[in-house]
Amino acid sequence: MSEQSSEKQVLLEIDKRGVAYLTLNKPQVHNAFDDALIAELLDNLAQVRSAQARVLVLGSKGKSFSAGADLGWMKRMAAYSEEENRQDARELARLMHELDTLPCPTVCRVQGATYGGAVGLAACCDIVVASEKARFCLSEVKIGLSPAVISPYVVRALGERAMRRYALTAEVITVQNANQLGLVNEIAAEDALDGQVEYFVETLLANSPQSVTKTKQLVDYVADRPADETTQDYTTRLIAEIRVSEEGQEGLSAFFEKRAPGWQE
């Protein structure tokens, strides 16, 4: 298992199974965002992509998942010109896009408060496992801002109606409400959080890496598209390619021979 220095704001471990653990490491400031943290997350996501990790677990140290934007960063942004703010925001947009489009499945481990941009991180992950103590808040309007960059991902997770309410009121969303709305997939007791995360890791590892990646892309493509000829062409081409691929052939052979497929060995 490889591990980066614990002095860094972001820790990355990739174990022998190919599971990448990406961890925010600023518990003293509740893992608040700033431009340096965003840059480190982007660098580490590039490493995860390059290593062809099979699963990513995104988490953080301390009581809070993330308190959102760092106060010092916000003070600097207040002094930026509009163009400087646009460039600054592009990096956060790039982070959300990179996490959302990562080829491997992603599991977000949420143990506590998740505010502002951190809601975007959770919304970009495929599966969100949250502690009973977790809570979420689109807090931007309280300080005269807007959840602009994260909005495409949060609207997708919450739905437009709920987004209108919580983005405009900046109310705290309880973990139970977040679960009902679709932002959170599973609620776990505090002492069972890691076990529930590991359950999803093991479940994902049991599946074909290629099929998981292709299916993640499939869901992104067909969401909100009509089942027209273009969509039918995409889906039929995809399944045909998978059936004749090496992993597709191995999976079918293993099924008929009643044995474990190669990727489970």
C-alpha positions as CSV (number, residue, x, y, z in Angstrom):
1,M,0.0,0.0,0.0
2,S,1.4,3.4,-0.9
3,E,0.8,6.5,1.2
4,Q,1.6,10.1,0.8
5,S,2.9,12.3,3.6
6,S,0.5,13.0,6.4
7,E,1.5,16.7,6.2
8,K,-0.4,17.1,3.0
9,Q,-3.9,18.5,2.9
10,V,-5.0,15.5,0.9
11,L,-3.9,11.9,1.5
12,L,-4.0,9.2,-1.1
13,E,-3.7,5.5,-0.5
14,I,-4.2,2.8,-3.2
15,D,-4.3,-0.7,-1.7
16,K,-3.4,-4.0,-3.4
17,R,-7.1,-4.5,-4.5
18,G,-6.9,-1.3,-6.5
19,V,-9.1,0.7,-4.1
20,A,-8.0,4.3,-3.8
21,Y,-8.7,6.1,-0.5
22,L,-8.7,9.9,-1.1
23,T,-8.9,11.8,2.2
24,L,-9.2,15.5,3.0
25,N,-6.7,16.1,5.8
26,K,-7.5,19.5,7.3
27,P,-9.5,18.6,10.4
28,Q,-8.4,21.7,12.3
29,V,-10.4,23.8,9.9
30,H,-13.2,21.3,9.3
31,N,-11.6,20.4,5.9
32,A,-12.6,23.7,4.4
33,F,-11.9,24.3,0.7
34,D,-9.3,26.7,-0.7
35,D,-7.5,26.9,-4.0
36,A,-4.5,24.8,-2.7
37,L,-6.8,22.0,-1.6
38,I,-8.6,22.0,-4.9
39,A,-5.3,21.8,-6.7
40,E,-4.2,18.9,-4.6
41,L,-7.5,17.1,-5.1
42,L,-7.1,17.5,-8.9
43,D,-3.5,16.1,-8.8
44,N,-4.6,13.1,-6.8
45,L,-7.6,12.4,-9.0
46,A,-5.2,12.4,-11.9
47,Q,-3.1,9.8,-10.1
48,V,-6.2,7.7,-9.4
49,R,-7.2,7.8,-13.1
50,S,-3.6,7.0,-14.2
51,A,-3.4,4.0,-11.7
52,Q,-6.7,2.7,-13.2
53,A,-8.1,2.2,-9.6
54,R,-11.1,0.0,-9.4
55,V,-12.9,2.0,-6.7
56,L,-12.4,5.4,-5.2
57,V,-13.4,6.1,-1.6
58,L,-13.6,9.9,-0.9
59,G,-13.5,10.8,2.8
60,S,-12.1,13.2,5.3
61,K,-10.4,13.4,8.8
62,G,-12.1,14.8,11.8
63,K,-15.7,15.5,12.8
64,S,-16.8,17.3,9.7
65,F,-16.7,16.1,6.1
66,S,-16.1,19.7,4.9
67,A,-17.3,23.1,6.0
68,G,-17.2,24.4,2.5
69,A,-15.1,27.4,1.5
70,D,-12.1,28.5,3.7
71,L,-12.5,31.9,5.2
72,G,-9.0,33.0,4.1
73,W,-9.8,31.9,0.5
74,M,-13.1,33.9,0.6
75,K,-11.3,37.0,1.7
76,R,-8.9,36.7,-1.2
77,M,-11.7,36.1,-3.6
78,A,-13.5,39.2,-2.4
79,A,-10.5,41.2,-3.6
80,Y,-10.2,39.5,-7.0
81,S,-11.5,41.1,-10.2
82,E,-14.4,39.4,-12.1
83,E,-12.0,37.8,-14.5
84,E,-9.8,36.5,-11.6
85,N,-12.9,35.1,-9.9
86,R,-13.9,33.4,-13.2
87,Q,-10.5,31.7,-13.4
88,D,-10.6,30.7,-9.8
89,A,-14.1,29.2,-10.2
90,R,-13.0,27.2,-13.3
91,E,-10.7,25.1,-11.1
92,L,-13.5,24.2,-8.8
93,A,-15.6,23.4,-11.8
94,R,-12.8,21.2,-13.2
95,L,-12.6,19.4,-9.8
96,M,-16.3,18.6,-9.9
97,H,-16.1,17.4,-13.5
98,E,-13.1,15.2,-12.9
99,L,-14.7,13.5,-9.9
100,D,-18.0,13.1,-11.7
101,T,-16.4,11.5,-14.8
102,L,-13.8,9.4,-13.1
103,P,-14.0,6.0,-14.8
104,C,-14.1,3.9,-11.7
105,P,-17.1,3.9,-9.2
106,T,-16.8,6.4,-6.4
107,V,-18.1,6.1,-2.8
108,C,-18.3,9.1,-0.6
109,R,-17.9,8.6,3.2
110,V,-19.7,11.5,5.0
111,Q,-19.3,11.5,8.8
112,G,-20.5,15.0,9.7
113,A,-21.2,18.5,8.5
114,T,-21.1,19.0,4.7
115,Y,-21.5,22.6,3.6
116,G,-21.3,24.6,0.4
117,G,-19.0,23.1,-2.2
118,A,-18.7,19.9,-0.2
119,V,-22.3,19.1,-1.1
120,G,-21.1,19.2,-4.7
121,L,-18.4,16.6,-3.9
122,A,-20.9,14.3,-2.5
123,A,-23.3,14.8,-5.4
124,C,-20.5,13.9,-7.9
125,C,-19.9,10.5,-6.3
126,D,-21.8,7.4,-7.4
127,I,-22.7,6.2,-3.9
128,V,-22.9,8.3,-0.7
129,V,-22.8,6.6,2.7
130,A,-23.5,9.0,5.6
131,S,-23.3,8.8,9.3
132,E,-26.5,9.5,11.4
133,K,-24.6,12.7,12.5
134,A,-24.2,13.9,8.9
135,R,-26.0,17.1,7.8
136,F,-25.9,19.1,4.5
137,C,-26.3,22.7,3.7
138,L,-26.2,24.8,0.5
139,S,-25.1,27.8,2.6
140,E,-23.9,30.2,-0.1
141,V,-26.8,32.6,-0.2
142,K,-26.3,33.4,3.5
143,I,-23.1,35.2,2.6
144,G,-24.3,36.8,-0.6
145,L,-23.1,34.0,-3.0
146,S,-24.6,31.2,-5.0
147,P,-23.9,27.5,-5.4
148,A,-23.3,28.1,-9.1
149,V,-20.4,25.7,-9.9
150,I,-21.8,22.7,-8.0
151,S,-25.4,23.3,-9.2
152,P,-25.5,20.9,-12.1
153,Y,-24.5,18.0,-9.9
154,V,-26.6,18.9,-6.9
155,V,-29.7,19.5,-9.0
156,R,-29.2,16.0,-10.5
157,A,-28.9,14.5,-7.0
158,L,-31.7,16.4,-5.2
159,G,-34.1,17.2,-8.0
160,E,-35.1,20.7,-9.2
161,R,-37.9,21.2,-6.6
162,A,-35.8,20.4,-3.6
163,M,-32.8,22.4,-5.0
164,R,-35.1,25.4,-5.3
165,R,-35.9,25.2,-1.6
166,Y,-32.6,24.4,-0.1
167,A,-30.4,26.6,-2.4
168,L,-32.7,29.6,-1.7
169,T,-33.3,29.1,2.1
170,A,-29.9,27.7,3.0
171,E,-31.7,25.4,5.5
172,V,-29.8,22.5,6.9
173,I,-30.8,19.2,5.3
174,T,-30.9,16.4,7.8
175,V,-29.3,13.1,6.8
176,Q,-32.8,11.5,6.7
177,N,-34.1,14.1,4.3
178,A,-30.9,13.9,2.2
179,N,-31.6,10.1,2.0
180,Q,-35.2,10.6,1.0
181,L,-34.2,13.1,-1.7
182,G,-31.5,10.9,-3.2
183,L,-28.3,12.8,-2.2
184,V,-27.5,10.0,0.4
185,N,-27.8,6.4,-0.6
186,E,-27.2,4.8,2.8
187,I,-27.4,6.0,6.5
188,A,-25.1,4.2,9.0
189,A,-24.6,4.4,12.7
190,E,-21.4,6.3,13.5
191,D,-19.6,3.1,14.6
192,A,-20.8,1.3,11.5
193,L,-19.9,3.9,8.9
194,D,-16.6,2.3,7.8
195,G,-18.2,-1.2,7.7
196,Q,-21.0,0.1,5.4
197,V,-18.4,1.8,3.1
198,E,-16.4,-1.4,2.9
199,Y,-19.6,-3.3,2.0
200,F,-20.0,-1.2,-1.1
201,V,-16.3,-1.4,-1.9
202,E,-16.5,-5.2,-1.8
203,T,-19.7,-5.3,-3.7
204,L,-18.2,-3.1,-6.5
205,L,-15.0,-5.2,-6.6
206,A,-17.1,-8.3,-7.3
207,N,-18.2,-6.8,-10.6
208,S,-16.4,-6.6,-14.0
209,P,-14.1,-3.5,-14.0
210,Q,-14.9,-2.9,-17.7
211,S,-18.6,-3.4,-17.2
212,V,-18.7,-1.0,-14.2
213,T,-16.9,1.7,-16.2
214,K,-19.1,1.3,-19.3
215,T,-22.3,1.2,-17.2
216,K,-21.3,4.4,-15.4
217,Q,-20.9,6.0,-18.8
218,L,-24.2,4.5,-19.9
219,V,-26.2,6.0,-17.1
220,D,-24.7,9.4,-17.7
221,Y,-25.5,9.1,-21.4
222,V,-29.1,7.9,-21.2
223,A,-30.2,10.1,-18.2
224,D,-32.9,12.6,-19.4
225,R,-32.5,11.5,-23.1
226,P,-35.4,10.2,-25.1
227,A,-35.3,6.5,-26.1
228,D,-35.0,7.6,-29.7
229,E,-33.0,6.1,-32.5
230,T,-29.7,7.7,-31.5
231,T,-30.1,6.4,-27.9
232,Q,-31.0,2.9,-29.2
233,D,-28.0,3.0,-31.5
234,Y,-25.7,3.9,-28.5
235,T,-27.1,1.2,-26.2
236,T,-27.1,-1.6,-28.8
237,R,-23.6,-0.8,-29.9
238,L,-22.4,-0.8,-26.2
239,I,-23.8,-4.2,-25.3
240,A,-22.5,-5.7,-28.6
241,E,-19.0,-4.4,-27.8
242,I,-19.1,-5.7,-24.2
243,R,-20.4,-9.1,-25.3
244,V,-17.4,-9.7,-27.5
245,S,-14.8,-8.1,-25.2
246,E,-12.3,-10.2,-23.2
247,E,-14.1,-9.4,-19.9
248,G,-17.5,-10.0,-21.4
249,Q,-16.4,-13.4,-22.7
250,E,-14.8,-14.3,-19.4
251,G,-17.9,-13.3,-17.5
252,L,-20.2,-15.4,-19.6
253,S,-17.8,-18.4,-19.5
254,A,-17.5,-18.1,-15.7
255,F,-21.3,-18.0,-15.4
256,F,-21.9,-21.1,-17.5
257,E,-19.0,-22.9,-15.9
258,K,-20.2,-22.0,-12.4
259,R,-16.9,-20.5,-11.3
260,A,-15.6,-17.1,-10.2
261,P,-14.6,-14.8,-13.0
262,G,-11.0,-13.7,-13.3
263,W,-11.4,-10.3,-11.8
264,Q,-12.5,-11.8,-8.5
265,E,-9.3,-13.8,-8.1
